[in-house]
Each structure stands twice: as C-alpha cells, then as structure tokens.
Amino acid sequence: MIEKPKKRKKKPKNNPKPTESDICIYTGQPYATTHEIFEGNGRRQISIMYGYQIKVNAQDHMLIQHATEPYWEAEDTRWKIYYQTKFELERIAEGKTVDKARLEWIGLIGKSYI
C-alpha cells in the first residue's frame, strides 16, 4: 500500500537576530528589533512578506506594540496609514482605480486605516 504524502504546514517566516547594523529609527541605537506594523490573524506574516516593518529598540518596541500611551498609539496608527497609502499608490500606479486599490488593501489586511 502506498502512503499519501503528508501535507506540510507552511513554516512561518521569522526575522533574523538583531545586529549592530540594525539601527532604531527613534533613538539611533544599534541592535534594534524588527517591529511588524500589522499584527494578529496572519497579518504578521503579511507584514514580513510585504516589508511592513520598522526597526526599533527593545524598549520602544514594547511601547509601540502595546500602544498604551497616546504617543505610541499615534505612532502605531501613523505607520499603518503610511503603509496603506504606499500600498494603494503602488496599485494605482499599476492602473487600478482608487476604489479597487482600497478593496485590495481591505482584502489583504482586513480594514482600512484611512
């Protein structure tokens, strides 16, 4: 009897270990960690795949990730708007309408931040 090949789960992508050349965009410190802008429900993998990431030091990473302070909440939203705008402008440059670009974004991420 021939066994069926087992279906393998896709291995999630991970970011490499921080190095001295990874500089925090807020403080300029080396060894910054990579923060994925969109989190949860597979959005982390989308962030890695599309490059929706920023380099921040460990302390700031925790602050922006949990966004409990108004400044970090605003920064988190600012980055989400930035990457959504970038995505939509790329789609418009490819010849799609503004509405189609927005719908494609919503299909990818799940909601609009603009």
SULGI-V333426 format. One line per field, one symbol per residue. burial: b if it has 16 or more other C-alpha atoms within 10 Angstrom, else e. A space follows every 50 residues. Layout:
BEGIN
burial->???
END
This chain:
BEGIN
burial->eeeeeeeeeeeeeeeeeeeeebbbeeeebbbbbbbbbbeeeebbbbbbee ebbbbbbeebbeebbebeeeebeeebbebbeebbbebbbebbeeeeeeee bbbbbeeebeeebe
END
